[in-house]
């Protein structure tokens, strides 16, 4: 077998249209690689060999090969030759539609801060649970300082089969746009980039809040309040609206209970007047139970409990949305909170499944919302219903 025996099916014969010659050569090479799937690192024709075989000019061949290398189809190695690139490690059989492997690029918030990030590891864990079954390899994209230009450059160099964005801030939208420019399908988790038209997998915040209210109602509570951080993220509005809808479902007058808004800012540092403001709210509304709809709400309630300004659950039952597991003994002197468990592992699994479907050219839903579950704990007491 000769060095290029596997390339015999690559049609390089002319004629080529002069103004479109580089694009035509590019298309023929990509079609060949997708249909024959030679595998990563297989010897491929050099620029000079393509010039000889096609009769095209050096500049035309160079333009086509530059595009192929930038998108990961080929790998030119100085002094060694040209080889098929990493993108050929995840190709689809054009006849059967079977995916032989998916390279999943995962854009995370900050690679240098995963130890303080409860969200990203749980979704990655979900992806990893099904990676072998779905033939998925995972490449983390991100930098310690969230340098968007550096991330975009890495994306252009690696060209993953599908990009999953776990970080959904405004700056990450530029990376998604770059991926779309490169023809890389994208999925986001959590808050969707609605205007970018990117499919989204997220928790159903309305269902989660309804489940929290149902749990407290089943325990006999009829005076239920909500504490949440004043944030402009869609999940805040979804939880807020669902809270009042759930109260109405149980015929609890929405106007009888208020919402305690904590100021926008750091998620883990209380403002100076936060504790006094919270106590004033509790005195005014006298709830028997409160739903801590954000991390700062739990921190404030825990501070009040430790300072004996109120005792959980004797004075106030607490239902938590907080997912970050503190070391045992730090929430309410060691009590296990009753909480809403967000489906982060399930989001990871669903993202992986949808990535395979996208890579195969199938349409997927614009949004997929997954239900949360309730984990009973020790911070909600049962009341007698009169």
VOKOL-666759 format. One record per residue (C-alpha): x, z, y; residue number from 1; residue in three letters. Coordinates in Angstrom, 2 decimals, decimal comma. Layout:
% VOKOL-666759
<x = X; z = Z; y = Y; n = NUM; res = ALA>
...
END
This chain:
% VOKOL-666759
<x = 0,00; z = 0,00; y = 0,00; n = 1; res = UNK>
<x = 1,42; z = -1,03; y = 3,38; n = 2; res = UNK>
<x = 1,61; z = 1,25; y = 6,39; n = 3; res = UNK>
<x = -1,55; z = -0,25; y = 7,91; n = 4; res = UNK>
<x = -3,50; z = -1,09; y = 4,74; n = 5; res = UNK>
<x = -6,33; z = 1,20; y = 5,92; n = 6; res = UNK>
<x = -6,65; z = -0,79; y = 9,17; n = 7; res = UNK>
<x = -7,48; z = -4,14; y = 7,53; n = 8; res = UNK>
<x = -11,16; z = -3,71; y = 8,47; n = 9; res = UNK>
<x = -10,35; z = -3,33; y = 12,17; n = 10; res = UNK>
<x = -11,50; z = -6,59; y = 13,74; n = 11; res = UNK>
<x = -9,04; z = -7,53; y = 16,49; n = 12; res = UNK>
<x = -9,71; z = -11,26; y = 16,56; n = 13; res = UNK>
<x = -10,61; z = -12,96; y = 19,81; n = 14; res = UNK>
<x = -11,85; z = -14,23; y = 22,04; n = 15; res = UNK>
<x = -12,09; z = -11,34; y = 24,51; n = 16; res = UNK>
<x = -13,89; z = -11,65; y = 27,82; n = 17; res = UNK>
<x = -11,18; z = -11,42; y = 30,44; n = 18; res = UNK>
<x = -12,73; z = -8,84; y = 32,76; n = 19; res = UNK>
<x = -14,08; z = -6,73; y = 29,88; n = 20; res = UNK>
<x = -11,19; z = -7,08; y = 27,44; n = 21; res = UNK>
<x = -10,00; z = -3,47; y = 27,72; n = 22; res = UNK>
<x = -13,54; z = -2,12; y = 27,13; n = 23; res = UNK>
<x = -14,08; z = -4,50; y = 24,19; n = 24; res = UNK>
<x = -10,84; z = -3,38; y = 22,55; n = 25; res = UNK>
<x = -11,79; z = 0,26; y = 23,11; n = 26; res = UNK>
<x = -15,24; z = -0,32; y = 21,57; n = 27; res = UNK>
<x = -13,80; z = -2,05; y = 18,49; n = 28; res = UNK>
<x = -11,34; z = 0,76; y = 17,83; n = 29; res = UNK>
<x = -14,00; z = 3,48; y = 18,24; n = 30; res = UNK>
<x = -16,41; z = 1,59; y = 15,97; n = 31; res = UNK>
<x = -13,69; z = 1,26; y = 13,32; n = 32; res = UNK>
<x = -12,77; z = 4,95; y = 13,49; n = 33; res = UNK>
<x = -16,42; z = 6,04; y = 13,24; n = 34; res = UNK>
<x = -17,16; z = 3,79; y = 10,28; n = 35; res = UNK>
<x = -13,94; z = 4,24; y = 8,29; n = 36; res = UNK>
<x = -13,13; z = 7,86; y = 9,20; n = 37; res = UNK>
<x = -9,37; z = 7,63; y = 8,49; n = 38; res = UNK>
<x = -8,82; z = 11,31; y = 9,29; n = 39; res = UNK>
<x = -6,66; z = 13,10; y = 11,85; n = 40; res = UNK>
<x = -2,99; z = 12,09; y = 11,96; n = 41; res = UNK>
<x = -3,30; z = 8,78; y = 10,12; n = 42; res = UNK>
<x = -0,78; z = 6,13; y = 11,36; n = 43; res = UNK>
<x = -2,33; z = 3,70; y = 13,83; n = 44; res = UNK>
<x = -1,23; z = 0,60; y = 15,69; n = 45; res = UNK>
<x = 1,05; z = 1,09; y = 18,69; n = 46; res = UNK>
<x = 0,43; z = -0,55; y = 22,07; n = 47; res = UNK>
<x = 3,05; z = -3,21; y = 21,30; n = 48; res = UNK>
<x = 1,51; z = -3,97; y = 17,90; n = 49; res = UNK>
<x = -1,93; z = -4,33; y = 19,46; n = 50; res = UNK>
<x = -0,54; z = -6,72; y = 22,07; n = 51; res = UNK>
<x = 0,91; z = -8,85; y = 19,25; n = 52; res = UNK>
<x = -2,29; z = -8,78; y = 17,16; n = 53; res = UNK>
<x = -4,82; z = -9,35; y = 19,96; n = 54; res = UNK>
<x = -2,89; z = -11,61; y = 22,33; n = 55; res = UNK>
<x = -4,03; z = -9,40; y = 25,21; n = 56; res = UNK>
<x = -1,70; z = -8,39; y = 28,04; n = 57; res = UNK>
<x = 0,23; z = -5,13; y = 27,93; n = 58; res = UNK>
<x = -1,72; z = -3,73; y = 30,88; n = 59; res = UNK>
<x = -5,08; z = -4,48; y = 29,21; n = 60; res = UNK>
<x = -4,05; z = -2,86; y = 25,94; n = 61; res = UNK>
<x = -2,58; z = 0,10; y = 27,84; n = 62; res = UNK>
<x = -5,89; z = 0,70; y = 29,69; n = 63; res = UNK>
<x = -7,82; z = 0,73; y = 26,41; n = 64; res = UNK>
<x = -5,28; z = 2,97; y = 24,69; n = 65; res = UNK>
<x = -5,12; z = 5,37; y = 27,65; n = 66; res = UNK>
<x = -8,91; z = 5,85; y = 27,41; n = 67; res = UNK>
<x = -8,71; z = 6,32; y = 23,65; n = 68; res = UNK>
<x = -5,99; z = 8,92; y = 23,99; n = 69; res = UNK>
<x = -7,71; z = 10,78; y = 26,84; n = 70; res = UNK>
<x = -10,86; z = 11,09; y = 24,73; n = 71; res = UNK>
<x = -9,02; z = 12,24; y = 21,62; n = 72; res = UNK>
<x = -9,41; z = 9,14; y = 19,42; n = 73; res = UNK>
<x = -5,67; z = 8,46; y = 19,19; n = 74; res = UNK>
<x = -2,47; z = 10,44; y = 19,63; n = 75; res = UNK>
<x = 0,65; z = 8,63; y = 20,92; n = 76; res = UNK>
<x = 3,81; z = 10,52; y = 20,02; n = 77; res = UNK>
<x = 7,03; z = 9,50; y = 21,74; n = 78; res = UNK>
<x = 9,60; z = 8,33; y = 19,22; n = 79; res = UNK>
<x = 7,20; z = 8,68; y = 16,29; n = 80; res = UNK>
<x = 4,40; z = 6,18; y = 16,87; n = 81; res = UNK>
<x = 0,62; z = 6,27; y = 17,29; n = 82; res = UNK>
<x = -1,75; z = 8,26; y = 15,07; n = 83; res = UNK>
<x = -5,48; z = 8,89; y = 14,90; n = 84; res = UNK>
<x = -6,45; z = 11,81; y = 17,15; n = 85; res = UNK>
<x = -8,32; z = 15,08; y = 16,77; n = 86; res = UNK>
<x = -11,66; z = 13,53; y = 17,58; n = 87; res = UNK>
<x = -11,60; z = 11,68; y = 14,28; n = 88; res = UNK>
<x = -11,84; z = 15,07; y = 12,58; n = 89; res = UNK>
<x = -15,55; z = 15,22; y = 13,43; n = 90; res = UNK>
<x = -17,16; z = 11,86; y = 12,83; n = 91; res = UNK>
<x = -20,52; z = 10,62; y = 11,64; n = 92; res = UNK>
<x = -21,01; z = 8,12; y = 8,86; n = 93; res = UNK>
<x = -22,88; z = 5,30; y = 10,58; n = 94; res = UNK>
<x = -24,54; z = 4,28; y = 7,32; n = 95; res = UNK>
<x = -25,75; z = 7,68; y = 6,09; n = 96; res = UNK>
<x = -25,82; z = 9,69; y = 9,32; n = 97; res = UNK>
<x = -23,92; z = 12,51; y = 7,59; n = 98; res = UNK>
<x = -21,64; z = 14,59; y = 9,78; n = 99; res = UNK>
<x = -18,24; z = 15,11; y = 8,19; n = 100; res = UNK>
<x = -17,19; z = 17,87; y = 10,58; n = 101; res = UNK>
<x = -18,01; z = 19,23; y = 14,02; n = 102; res = UNK>
<x = -15,47; z = 20,42; y = 16,58; n = 103; res = UNK>
<x = -17,41; z = 22,89; y = 18,70; n = 104; res = UNK>
<x = -15,91; z = 23,64; y = 22,11; n = 105; res = UNK>
<x = -17,19; z = 27,04; y = 23,32; n = 106; res = UNK>
<x = -16,91; z = 27,78; y = 27,04; n = 107; res = UNK>
<x = -16,72; z = 31,54; y = 27,53; n = 108; res = UNK>
<x = -16,88; z = 33,62; y = 30,69; n = 109; res = UNK>
<x = -13,33; z = 34,97; y = 30,58; n = 110; res = UNK>
<x = -10,93; z = 34,83; y = 27,66; n = 111; res = UNK>
<x = -9,01; z = 37,76; y = 29,10; n = 112; res = UNK>
<x = -12,00; z = 40,11; y = 29,20; n = 113; res = UNK>
<x = -13,79; z = 39,69; y = 25,85; n = 114; res = UNK>
<x = -13,25; z = 43,38; y = 25,03; n = 115; res = UNK>
<x = -15,64; z = 44,26; y = 27,88; n = 116; res = UNK>
<x = -18,11; z = 41,49; y = 27,08; n = 117; res = UNK>
<x = -20,88; z = 42,42; y = 24,62; n = 118; res = UNK>
<x = -22,68; z = 39,08; y = 24,97; n = 119; res = UNK>
<x = -20,06; z = 36,49; y = 24,00; n = 120; res = UNK>
<x = -18,69; z = 38,13; y = 20,81; n = 121; res = UNK>
<x = -22,17; z = 38,52; y = 19,29; n = 122; res = UNK>
<x = -23,04; z = 34,87; y = 19,86; n = 123; res = UNK>
<x = -19,64; z = 33,78; y = 18,53; n = 124; res = UNK>
<x = -20,27; z = 35,98; y = 15,51; n = 125; res = UNK>
<x = -23,55; z = 34,12; y = 14,91; n = 126; res = UNK>
<x = -21,79; z = 30,75; y = 15,12; n = 127; res = UNK>
<x = -19,11; z = 31,97; y = 12,74; n = 128; res = UNK>
<x = -21,74; z = 33,11; y = 10,21; n = 129; res = UNK>
<x = -22,82; z = 29,50; y = 9,63; n = 130; res = UNK>
<x = -19,61; z = 27,63; y = 10,54; n = 131; res = UNK>
<x = -18,44; z = 27,07; y = 6,97; n = 132; res = UNK>
<x = -21,88; z = 26,02; y = 5,77; n = 133; res = UNK>
<x = -22,26; z = 23,52; y = 8,62; n = 134; res = UNK>
<x = -18,62; z = 22,37; y = 8,53; n = 135; res = UNK>
<x = -17,91; z = 23,52; y = 12,09; n = 136; res = UNK>
<x = -14,57; z = 24,39; y = 13,65; n = 137; res = UNK>
<x = -14,55; z = 26,41; y = 16,88; n = 138; res = UNK>
<x = -12,30; z = 25,99; y = 19,91; n = 139; res = UNK>
<x = -12,57; z = 28,53; y = 22,73; n = 140; res = UNK>
<x = -12,35; z = 27,10; y = 26,23; n = 141; res = UNK>
<x = -11,67; z = 29,35; y = 29,17; n = 142; res = UNK>
<x = -8,91; z = 31,05; y = 31,12; n = 143; res = UNK>
<x = -8,15; z = 34,62; y = 32,09; n = 144; res = UNK>
<x = -8,89; z = 33,84; y = 35,75; n = 145; res = UNK>
<x = -11,81; z = 31,41; y = 35,17; n = 146; res = UNK>
<x = -9,89; z = 28,49; y = 36,73; n = 147; res = UNK>
<x = -12,52; z = 25,75; y = 36,46; n = 148; res = UNK>
<x = -10,05; z = 22,91; y = 37,08; n = 149; res = UNK>
<x = -7,84; z = 24,17; y = 34,23; n = 150; res = UNK>
<x = -10,84; z = 24,42; y = 31,90; n = 151; res = UNK>
<x = -11,96; z = 20,88; y = 32,79; n = 152; res = UNK>
<x = -8,45; z = 19,59; y = 32,05; n = 153; res = UNK>
<x = -8,46; z = 21,28; y = 28,65; n = 154; res = UNK>
<x = -11,87; z = 19,79; y = 27,95; n = 155; res = UNK>
<x = -10,58; z = 16,30; y = 28,76; n = 156; res = UNK>
<x = -7,58; z = 16,82; y = 26,49; n = 157; res = UNK>
<x = -9,49; z = 18,18; y = 23,49; n = 158; res = UNK>
<x = -12,81; z = 16,23; y = 23,67; n = 159; res = UNK>
<x = -14,88; z = 18,46; y = 21,36; n = 160; res = UNK>
<x = -17,82; z = 16,94; y = 19,49; n = 161; res = UNK>
<x = -20,23; z = 19,26; y = 21,32; n = 162; res = UNK>
<x = -19,67; z = 21,72; y = 24,18; n = 163; res = UNK>
<x = -21,47; z = 25,07; y = 24,08; n = 164; res = UNK>
<x = -21,54; z = 26,95; y = 27,37; n = 165; res = UNK>
<x = -21,93; z = 30,71; y = 26,97; n = 166; res = UNK>
<x = -21,09; z = 31,29; y = 30,63; n = 167; res = UNK>
<x = -23,80; z = 30,03; y = 32,91; n = 168; res = UNK>
<x = -22,60; z = 30,73; y = 36,44; n = 169; res = UNK>
<x = -22,63; z = 28,06; y = 39,15; n = 170; res = UNK>
<x = -18,94; z = 27,23; y = 38,65; n = 171; res = UNK>
<x = -19,47; z = 26,43; y = 34,98; n = 172; res = UNK>
<x = -21,91; z = 23,69; y = 36,03; n = 173; res = UNK>
<x = -18,87; z = 21,63; y = 37,11; n = 174; res = UNK>
<x = -17,45; z = 21,84; y = 33,58; n = 175; res = UNK>
<x = -20,80; z = 20,73; y = 32,13; n = 176; res = UNK>
<x = -20,83; z = 17,79; y = 34,51; n = 177; res = UNK>
<x = -17,31; z = 16,84; y = 33,42; n = 178; res = UNK>
<x = -18,40; z = 17,03; y = 29,78; n = 179; res = UNK>
<x = -21,36; z = 14,78; y = 30,49; n = 180; res = UNK>
<x = -19,04; z = 12,31; y = 32,23; n = 181; res = UNK>
<x = -16,88; z = 12,24; y = 29,10; n = 182; res = UNK>
<x = -19,92; z = 11,66; y = 26,90; n = 183; res = UNK>
<x = -19,75; z = 15,12; y = 25,28; n = 184; res = UNK>
<x = -23,20; z = 16,55; y = 24,39; n = 185; res = UNK>
<x = -23,78; z = 20,04; y = 25,81; n = 186; res = UNK>
<x = -25,84; z = 23,11; y = 24,92; n = 187; res = UNK>
<x = -26,11; z = 26,29; y = 26,98; n = 188; res = UNK>
<x = -27,14; z = 29,78; y = 25,90; n = 189; res = UNK>
<x = -28,92; z = 32,31; y = 28,04; n = 190; res = UNK>
<x = -29,95; z = 31,24; y = 31,51; n = 191; res = UNK>
<x = -30,36; z = 27,45; y = 31,42; n = 192; res = UNK>
<x = -28,82; z = 25,00; y = 33,88; n = 193; res = UNK>
<x = -32,24; z = 23,45; y = 34,39; n = 194; res = UNK>
<x = -31,22; z = 20,80; y = 36,89; n = 195; res = UNK>
<x = -28,47; z = 19,48; y = 34,65; n = 196; res = UNK>
<x = -30,92; z = 18,61; y = 31,89; n = 197; res = UNK>
<x = -28,93; z = 20,57; y = 29,28; n = 198; res = UNK>
<x = -30,70; z = 21,95; y = 26,18; n = 199; res = UNK>
<x = -30,83; z = 25,75; y = 26,16; n = 200; res = UNK>
<x = -31,06; z = 28,43; y = 23,47; n = 201; res = UNK>
<x = -32,03; z = 31,85; y = 24,77; n = 202; res = UNK>
<x = -33,86; z = 35,09; y = 24,08; n = 203; res = UNK>
<x = -37,60; z = 35,11; y = 24,80; n = 204; res = UNK>
<x = -37,59; z = 37,69; y = 27,60; n = 205; res = UNK>
<x = -41,38; z = 37,71; y = 27,91; n = 206; res = UNK>
<x = -41,79; z = 38,49; y = 24,20; n = 207; res = UNK>
<x = -39,04; z = 41,13; y = 24,40; n = 208; res = UNK>
<x = -40,70; z = 42,97; y = 27,29; n = 209; res = UNK>
<x = -44,11; z = 42,80; y = 25,64; n = 210; res = UNK>
<x = -42,60; z = 44,29; y = 22,48; n = 211; res = UNK>
<x = -41,07; z = 47,12; y = 24,53; n = 212; res = UNK>
<x = -44,39; z = 47,97; y = 26,18; n = 213; res = UNK>
<x = -46,17; z = 47,73; y = 22,80; n = 214; res = UNK>
<x = -43,67; z = 50,21; y = 21,31; n = 215; res = UNK>
<x = -44,31; z = 52,75; y = 24,06; n = 216; res = UNK>
<x = -48,06; z = 52,20; y = 23,92; n = 217; res = UNK>
<x = -48,04; z = 52,77; y = 20,15; n = 218; res = UNK>
<x = -46,28; z = 56,10; y = 20,82; n = 219; res = UNK>
<x = -49,16; z = 57,15; y = 23,06; n = 220; res = UNK>
<x = -47,67; z = 56,42; y = 26,48; n = 221; res = UNK>
<x = -50,06; z = 55,22; y = 29,16; n = 222; res = UNK>
<x = -47,93; z = 55,80; y = 32,24; n = 223; res = UNK>
<x = -45,09; z = 53,33; y = 31,77; n = 224; res = UNK>
<x = -42,65; z = 52,29; y = 34,50; n = 225; res = UNK>
<x = -39,89; z = 49,69; y = 34,71; n = 226; res = UNK>
<x = -36,41; z = 50,02; y = 36,20; n = 227; res = UNK>
<x = -34,41; z = 46,85; y = 36,69; n = 228; res = UNK>
<x = -31,64; z = 45,51; y = 38,86; n = 229; res = UNK>
<x = -32,66; z = 43,31; y = 41,77; n = 230; res = UNK>
<x = -31,09; z = 40,08; y = 40,55; n = 231; res = UNK>
<x = -31,95; z = 36,43; y = 41,11; n = 232; res = UNK>
<x = -31,40; z = 35,44; y = 37,46; n = 233; res = UNK>
<x = -34,43; z = 33,97; y = 35,63; n = 234; res = UNK>
<x = -34,39; z = 36,74; y = 32,99; n = 235; res = UNK>
<x = -35,21; z = 39,30; y = 35,70; n = 236; res = UNK>
<x = -38,31; z = 37,41; y = 36,80; n = 237; res = UNK>
<x = -39,37; z = 36,82; y = 33,18; n = 238; res = UNK>
<x = -39,10; z = 40,51; y = 32,28; n = 239; res = UNK>
<x = -40,80; z = 41,62; y = 35,50; n = 240; res = UNK>
<x = -43,79; z = 39,31; y = 35,03; n = 241; res = UNK>
<x = -44,10; z = 40,11; y = 31,33; n = 242; res = UNK>
<x = -44,09; z = 43,86; y = 32,09; n = 243; res = UNK>
<x = -47,25; z = 43,62; y = 34,15; n = 244; res = UNK>
<x = -48,87; z = 41,19; y = 31,71; n = 245; res = UNK>
<x = -48,24; z = 43,65; y = 28,87; n = 246; res = UNK>
<x = -49,73; z = 46,54; y = 30,88; n = 247; res = UNK>
<x = -52,82; z = 44,45; y = 31,53; n = 248; res = UNK>
<x = -53,10; z = 43,63; y = 27,81; n = 249; res = UNK>
<x = -53,34; z = 47,37; y = 27,11; n = 250; res = UNK>
<x = -55,76; z = 47,88; y = 30,01; n = 251; res = UNK>
<x = -53,23; z = 49,90; y = 31,99; n = 252; res = UNK>
<x = -53,86; z = 49,13; y = 35,65; n = 253; res = UNK>
<x = -50,72; z = 47,37; y = 36,93; n = 254; res = UNK>
<x = -51,06; z = 48,96; y = 40,35; n = 255; res = UNK>
<x = -50,85; z = 52,46; y = 38,84; n = 256; res = UNK>
<x = -47,20; z = 52,00; y = 37,89; n = 257; res = UNK>
<x = -44,42; z = 50,74; y = 40,09; n = 258; res = UNK>
<x = -41,11; z = 49,05; y = 39,47; n = 259; res = UNK>
<x = -37,91; z = 50,77; y = 40,46; n = 260; res = UNK>
<x = -35,48; z = 48,17; y = 41,76; n = 261; res = UNK>
<x = -31,78; z = 48,93; y = 41,65; n = 262; res = UNK>
<x = -29,63; z = 47,04; y = 44,18; n = 263; res = UNK>
<x = -27,69; z = 43,92; y = 43,30; n = 264; res = UNK>
<x = -24,00; z = 44,56; y = 42,82; n = 265; res = UNK>
<x = -21,65; z = 45,85; y = 40,16; n = 266; res = UNK>
<x = -23,37; z = 46,29; y = 36,80; n = 267; res = UNK>
<x = -21,61; z = 49,56; y = 36,01; n = 268; res = UNK>
<x = -21,06; z = 51,40; y = 39,32; n = 269; res = UNK>
<x = -23,96; z = 53,30; y = 40,87; n = 270; res = UNK>
<x = -24,55; z = 53,08; y = 44,63; n = 271; res = UNK>
<x = -24,24; z = 56,41; y = 46,45; n = 272; res = UNK>
<x = -27,98; z = 56,96; y = 46,84; n = 273; res = UNK>
<x = -29,07; z = 55,52; y = 43,46; n = 274; res = UNK>
<x = -29,75; z = 58,86; y = 41,75; n = 275; res = UNK>
<x = -31,77; z = 60,29; y = 44,64; n = 276; res = UNK>
<x = -33,76; z = 57,05; y = 44,93; n = 277; res = UNK>
<x = -34,51; z = 57,09; y = 41,20; n = 278; res = UNK>
<x = -35,71; z = 60,72; y = 41,31; n = 279; res = UNK>
<x = -37,92; z = 59,94; y = 44,31; n = 280; res = UNK>
<x = -39,46; z = 57,08; y = 42,35; n = 281; res = UNK>
<x = -40,11; z = 59,29; y = 39,31; n = 282; res = UNK>
<x = -41,66; z = 62,01; y = 41,46; n = 283; res = UNK>
<x = -43,94; z = 59,49; y = 43,17; n = 284; res = UNK>
<x = -45,20; z = 57,72; y = 40,02; n = 285; res = UNK>
<x = -44,78; z = 60,42; y = 37,35; n = 286; res = UNK>
<x = -44,32; z = 58,08; y = 34,38; n = 287; res = UNK>
<x = -44,07; z = 59,51; y = 30,88; n = 288; res = UNK>
<x = -41,86; z = 56,60; y = 29,82; n = 289; res = UNK>
<x = -39,63; z = 54,07; y = 31,52; n = 290; res = UNK>
<x = -38,17; z = 50,76; y = 30,37; n = 291; res = UNK>
<x = -34,54; z = 50,38; y = 31,44; n = 292; res = UNK>
<x = -34,50; z = 46,63; y = 31,94; n = 293; res = UNK>
<x = -30,85; z = 46,34; y = 32,95; n = 294; res = UNK>
<x = -27,52; z = 48,07; y = 32,29; n = 295; res = UNK>
<x = -27,43; z = 49,81; y = 35,68; n = 296; res = UNK>
<x = -30,81; z = 51,42; y = 34,93; n = 297; res = UNK>
<x = -29,39; z = 53,04; y = 31,78; n = 298; res = UNK>
<x = -26,29; z = 54,24; y = 33,63; n = 299; res = UNK>
<x = -28,43; z = 55,85; y = 36,31; n = 300; res = UNK>
<x = -30,77; z = 57,53; y = 33,80; n = 301; res = UNK>
<x = -27,78; z = 58,79; y = 31,80; n = 302; res = UNK>
<x = -26,23; z = 60,27; y = 34,97; n = 303; res = UNK>
<x = -29,49; z = 62,08; y = 35,81; n = 304; res = UNK>
<x = -29,68; z = 63,42; y = 32,25; n = 305; res = UNK>
<x = -26,08; z = 64,69; y = 32,26; n = 306; res = UNK>
<x = -26,65; z = 66,45; y = 35,60; n = 307; res = UNK>
<x = -29,82; z = 68,07; y = 34,18; n = 308; res = UNK>
<x = -31,99; z = 66,50; y = 36,88; n = 309; res = UNK>
<x = -34,18; z = 65,27; y = 34,02; n = 310; res = UNK>
<x = -33,94; z = 65,55; y = 30,27; n = 311; res = UNK>
<x = -34,42; z = 62,56; y = 27,96; n = 312; res = UNK>
<x = -36,78; z = 62,44; y = 26,10; n = 313; res = UNK>
<x = -38,34; z = 65,82; y = 26,97; n = 314; res = UNK>
<x = -39,09; z = 64,91; y = 30,60; n = 315; res = UNK>
<x = -39,03; z = 61,14; y = 30,26; n = 316; res = UNK>
<x = -38,98; z = 58,75; y = 27,31; n = 317; res = UNK>
<x = -36,57; z = 55,84; y = 27,70; n = 318; res = UNK>
<x = -36,77; z = 52,35; y = 26,21; n = 319; res = UNK>
<x = -33,57; z = 50,36; y = 26,69; n = 320; res = UNK>
<x = -32,64; z = 46,69; y = 27,00; n = 321; res = UNK>
<x = -28,93; z = 47,59; y = 27,06; n = 322; res = UNK>
<x = -27,01; z = 45,84; y = 24,24; n = 323; res = UNK>
<x = -23,54; z = 47,26; y = 24,83; n = 324; res = UNK>
<x = -22,85; z = 49,97; y = 22,26; n = 325; res = UNK>
<x = -21,20; z = 52,94; y = 23,93; n = 326; res = UNK>
<x = -19,04; z = 55,15; y = 21,73; n = 327; res = UNK>
<x = -21,20; z = 57,73; y = 19,92; n = 328; res = UNK>
<x = -22,11; z = 60,65; y = 22,15; n = 329; res = UNK>
<x = -22,09; z = 58,92; y = 25,53; n = 330; res = UNK>
<x = -25,76; z = 57,98; y = 25,99; n = 331; res = UNK>
<x = -27,88; z = 61,05; y = 26,74; n = 332; res = UNK>
<x = -25,53; z = 63,52; y = 25,03; n = 333; res = UNK>
<x = -25,40; z = 61,52; y = 21,81; n = 334; res = UNK>
<x = -29,01; z = 60,36; y = 21,45; n = 335; res = UNK>
<x = -29,56; z = 56,92; y = 19,94; n = 336; res = UNK>
<x = -31,72; z = 54,98; y = 22,41; n = 337; res = UNK>
<x = -34,92; z = 53,23; y = 21,38; n = 338; res = UNK>
<x = -34,08; z = 49,67; y = 22,35; n = 339; res = UNK>
<x = -34,90; z = 46,00; y = 22,40; n = 340; res = UNK>
<x = -32,35; z = 44,17; y = 20,25; n = 341; res = UNK>
<x = -31,69; z = 40,72; y = 21,70; n = 342; res = UNK>
<x = -31,24; z = 37,97; y = 19,07; n = 343; res = UNK>
<x = -27,63; z = 37,15; y = 19,97; n = 344; res = UNK>
<x = -26,46; z = 36,46; y = 16,42; n = 345; res = UNK>
<x = -29,52; z = 34,26; y = 15,91; n = 346; res = UNK>
<x = -28,76; z = 32,41; y = 19,16; n = 347; res = UNK>
<x = -25,29; z = 31,64; y = 17,81; n = 348; res = UNK>
<x = -26,71; z = 30,37; y = 14,53; n = 349; res = UNK>
<x = -29,26; z = 28,20; y = 16,31; n = 350; res = UNK>
<x = -26,64; z = 26,80; y = 18,69; n = 351; res = UNK>
<x = -24,52; z = 25,76; y = 15,70; n = 352; res = UNK>
<x = -27,48; z = 24,13; y = 13,97; n = 353; res = UNK>
<x = -28,49; z = 22,22; y = 17,10; n = 354; res = UNK>
<x = -24,88; z = 21,11; y = 17,68; n = 355; res = UNK>
<x = -24,83; z = 19,44; y = 14,26; n = 356; res = UNK>
<x = -28,13; z = 17,72; y = 15,02; n = 357; res = UNK>
<x = -26,86; z = 16,54; y = 18,41; n = 358; res = UNK>
<x = -23,67; z = 15,19; y = 16,85; n = 359; res = UNK>
<x = -25,79; z = 13,20; y = 14,41; n = 360; res = UNK>
<x = -27,64; z = 11,60; y = 17,34; n = 361; res = UNK>
<x = -30,89; z = 13,51; y = 16,82; n = 362; res = UNK>
<x = -33,00; z = 14,73; y = 19,72; n = 363; res = UNK>
<x = -33,30; z = 18,49; y = 20,12; n = 364; res = UNK>
<x = -35,76; z = 20,58; y = 22,17; n = 365; res = UNK>
<x = -35,06; z = 21,10; y = 25,86; n = 366; res = UNK>
<x = -35,35; z = 24,85; y = 25,31; n = 367; res = UNK>
<x = -35,44; z = 27,12; y = 22,27; n = 368; res = UNK>
<x = -36,51; z = 30,75; y = 22,75; n = 369; res = UNK>
<x = -35,89; z = 33,28; y = 20,01; n = 370; res = UNK>
<x = -37,72; z = 36,61; y = 19,58; n = 371; res = UNK>
<x = -36,15; z = 40,03; y = 19,97; n = 372; res = UNK>
<x = -36,76; z = 43,03; y = 17,73; n = 373; res = UNK>
<x = -37,35; z = 46,73; y = 18,38; n = 374; res = UNK>
<x = -34,92; z = 49,34; y = 17,07; n = 375; res = UNK>
<x = -36,50; z = 52,81; y = 17,10; n = 376; res = UNK>
<x = -34,20; z = 55,62; y = 18,19; n = 377; res = UNK>
<x = -34,31; z = 59,14; y = 19,59; n = 378; res = UNK>
<x = -35,22; z = 58,61; y = 23,24; n = 379; res = UNK>
<x = -38,98; z = 58,01; y = 22,91; n = 380; res = UNK>
<x = -41,31; z = 60,85; y = 21,94; n = 381; res = UNK>
<x = -44,85; z = 60,38; y = 20,61; n = 382; res = UNK>
<x = -47,67; z = 61,64; y = 22,83; n = 383; res = UNK>
<x = -51,14; z = 62,65; y = 21,76; n = 384; res = UNK>
<x = -53,74; z = 60,20; y = 23,03; n = 385; res = UNK>
<x = -56,82; z = 61,91; y = 24,43; n = 386; res = UNK>
END
